[in-house]
Amino acid sequence: MVTVINFEPLIKLTSETFYQLCLANPDISMEKNPQGELIIMSSVGGESGNREANLMIELGIWNRKYKLGQVFSSSTIFKLPQGGDRSPDVAWISQKKWDSLTPEEKKKFPPLCPDFVIELRSESDRLKLLQEKMREYLNSGLRLGWLINPQDREVEIYRSEKVVEIAKMPCLLSGEKVLPNFELEINFD
């Protein structure tokens, strides 16, 4: 379940105040959308958590082999150029982009959009909100993104400046030019 709280009548939730709020409440999973609304996310169940971990493992194995960038877990929040502070389930950033950050920027919420993200819809996620989040990533510079929707047995493939493609599960996804030689079979039976 996702809860959205609008603090606008009381305070403006900036990226810096959001960062401080996250530090003060480390046990609460939160994001901030570009409108400044606080998004509180519930924990996922075992099945969804296991699927998320396996997706990150597969990307991590590929990244260890090719050494083209850095992989990030769902605990990492990115300060997006369009104003949101978001944490994808799995994210990847090219090494060049990561190296462009200062040591301080790497310690806090990295001020950039990942090159690649995976969002895995859990039982409590509303599809519309995840689709809006994927469009937010695209508007912030995402090159490739997969929204995996086990409930409808579909994967929505997001690419910059292209129409969203729908793949039916089971399917074999390609990292294309963003993640060369990366392929991932999606079949959640």
C-alpha positions as CSV (number, residue, x, y, z in Angstrom):
1,M,0.0,0.0,0.0
2,V,1.2,3.5,-0.8
3,T,0.2,6.6,1.2
4,V,0.6,10.1,-0.3
5,I,0.8,13.0,2.1
6,N,0.6,16.6,0.9
7,F,2.5,18.9,3.3
8,E,2.0,22.0,1.1
9,P,-0.4,23.8,3.5
10,L,2.2,23.6,6.3
11,I,5.6,23.4,4.8
12,K,7.4,23.0,1.4
13,L,9.0,19.6,1.3
14,T,12.3,20.3,-0.6
15,S,14.9,17.7,-1.5
16,E,17.0,18.9,1.5
17,T,14.1,18.7,4.0
18,F,13.2,15.3,2.6
19,Y,16.7,14.1,3.0
20,Q,16.7,15.2,6.7
21,L,13.3,13.6,7.2
22,C,14.7,10.3,5.8
23,L,17.7,10.5,8.1
24,A,15.4,11.1,11.1
25,N,13.2,8.1,10.1
26,P,15.4,5.4,8.7
27,D,12.9,2.6,9.2
28,I,10.3,4.2,7.0
29,S,10.5,3.7,3.2
30,M,9.7,7.1,1.6
31,E,9.9,8.9,-1.7
32,K,9.0,12.5,-2.7
33,N,7.2,13.2,-6.0
34,P,8.0,16.4,-8.1
35,Q,4.9,18.1,-6.5
36,G,6.5,17.8,-3.1
37,E,4.2,15.2,-1.8
38,L,5.6,12.6,0.6
39,I,5.0,9.0,-0.5
40,I,5.2,6.3,2.2
41,M,5.5,2.8,0.9
42,S,4.7,-0.4,2.8
43,S,7.0,-3.3,3.0
44,V,6.6,-6.1,0.4
45,G,5.9,-9.7,1.1
46,G,8.3,-12.6,0.8
47,E,7.5,-13.5,-2.8
48,S,7.9,-9.9,-4.1
49,G,11.0,-9.4,-2.0
50,N,12.6,-12.6,-3.4
51,R,11.8,-11.6,-7.0
52,E,13.3,-8.2,-6.4
53,A,16.5,-9.7,-4.9
54,N,16.8,-12.1,-7.8
55,L,16.5,-9.2,-10.3
56,M,19.3,-7.3,-8.6
57,I,21.5,-10.4,-8.4
58,E,21.1,-11.0,-12.2
59,L,22.0,-7.4,-12.9
60,G,24.9,-7.5,-10.4
61,I,26.4,-10.6,-12.0
62,W,26.3,-8.9,-15.4
63,N,27.8,-5.7,-14.0
64,R,30.6,-7.6,-12.2
65,K,31.5,-9.2,-15.6
66,Y,31.4,-6.1,-17.8
67,K,32.3,-3.4,-15.2
68,L,30.4,-0.7,-17.0
69,G,28.7,1.0,-14.0
70,Q,27.2,0.7,-10.6
71,V,24.1,-1.3,-9.4
72,F,21.8,0.1,-6.6
73,S,19.1,-1.5,-4.4
74,S,15.7,-0.2,-3.6
75,S,17.1,1.5,-0.5
76,T,18.9,4.1,-2.7
77,I,17.0,7.4,-3.3
78,F,17.9,9.4,-6.4
79,K,17.4,13.2,-6.5
80,L,15.9,13.4,-10.0
81,P,16.3,16.5,-12.2
82,Q,12.6,17.0,-12.4
83,G,12.3,17.5,-8.6
84,G,11.3,14.0,-7.4
85,D,13.3,11.9,-4.9
86,R,12.8,8.3,-6.0
87,S,14.0,4.8,-5.2
88,P,13.6,2.3,-7.9
89,D,13.5,-1.4,-7.0
90,V,16.7,-1.9,-9.0
91,A,18.9,0.7,-10.6
92,W,22.0,1.0,-12.7
93,I,24.2,4.0,-13.5
94,S,27.0,4.1,-16.0
95,Q,30.5,4.4,-14.5
96,K,31.1,7.7,-16.3
97,K,27.9,9.2,-14.8
98,W,28.8,7.9,-11.3
99,D,32.4,9.2,-11.6
100,S,31.0,12.7,-12.4
101,L,29.6,13.0,-8.9
102,T,31.5,14.5,-6.0
103,P,32.2,12.3,-2.9
104,E,29.5,14.3,-1.0
105,E,26.9,13.7,-3.8
106,K,27.7,9.9,-3.7
107,K,27.1,9.9,0.1
108,K,23.7,11.6,0.0
109,F,20.9,11.1,-2.5
110,P,22.8,11.0,-5.9
111,P,21.5,14.0,-7.9
112,L,20.8,12.2,-11.2
113,C,18.5,9.8,-12.9
114,P,19.7,6.2,-13.3
115,D,20.4,5.0,-16.9
116,F,18.3,1.9,-16.2
117,V,15.7,1.0,-13.6
118,I,13.5,-2.0,-12.8
119,E,10.2,-1.4,-10.9
120,L,8.5,-4.6,-9.8
121,R,4.8,-4.3,-9.0
122,S,4.0,-5.9,-5.6
123,E,0.6,-6.9,-4.5
124,S,0.1,-3.6,-2.7
125,D,1.3,-1.4,-5.6
126,R,-1.2,0.6,-7.7
127,L,-0.2,0.2,-11.4
128,K,-1.1,3.8,-12.3
129,L,1.3,5.2,-9.7
130,L,4.1,3.0,-11.0
131,Q,3.4,4.1,-14.6
132,E,3.6,7.7,-13.5
133,K,6.9,7.0,-11.7
134,M,8.3,5.4,-14.9
135,R,7.3,8.5,-16.9
136,E,9.0,10.6,-14.3
137,Y,12.2,8.7,-14.8
138,L,11.9,9.1,-18.5
139,N,11.4,12.9,-18.1
140,S,14.5,12.9,-15.9
141,G,16.8,11.2,-18.4
142,L,16.2,7.4,-18.0
143,R,17.5,5.5,-21.0
144,L,15.8,2.1,-20.4
145,G,13.3,0.9,-17.8
146,W,11.2,-2.2,-17.1
147,L,8.0,-2.2,-15.2
148,I,7.4,-5.8,-14.3
149,N,3.8,-6.5,-13.6
150,P,3.3,-10.1,-12.4
151,Q,-0.4,-9.6,-11.6
152,D,-1.2,-9.0,-15.3
153,R,1.8,-11.1,-16.6
154,E,3.2,-8.2,-18.5
155,V,6.4,-6.1,-18.7
156,E,6.2,-2.5,-19.8
157,I,9.4,-1.5,-21.5
158,Y,10.2,2.3,-21.3
159,R,12.8,3.9,-23.6
160,S,13.6,7.5,-24.1
161,E,11.6,9.1,-26.9
162,K,9.8,5.9,-27.8
163,V,6.3,4.5,-27.2
164,V,6.0,2.1,-24.2
165,E,6.2,-1.5,-25.4
166,I,4.3,-4.3,-23.7
167,A,5.8,-7.8,-23.5
168,K,3.7,-10.7,-22.3
169,M,5.3,-13.1,-19.8
170,P,7.2,-15.3,-20.2
171,C,9.6,-13.1,-22.1
172,L,13.3,-12.5,-22.7
173,L,14.3,-8.9,-22.1
174,S,17.4,-7.2,-23.6
175,G,19.5,-4.5,-22.0
176,E,19.9,-3.2,-25.6
177,K,22.6,-0.5,-26.0
178,V,22.3,0.6,-22.4
179,L,23.3,-2.7,-20.9
180,P,25.2,-4.5,-23.7
181,N,24.9,-8.3,-23.6
182,F,22.5,-8.3,-20.7
183,E,19.4,-10.5,-21.1
184,L,16.9,-11.4,-18.5
185,E,14.2,-14.1,-18.7
186,I,11.0,-13.0,-16.9
187,N,8.7,-15.9,-16.0
188,F,7.1,-15.7,-12.6
189,D,5.2,-19.0,-12.3
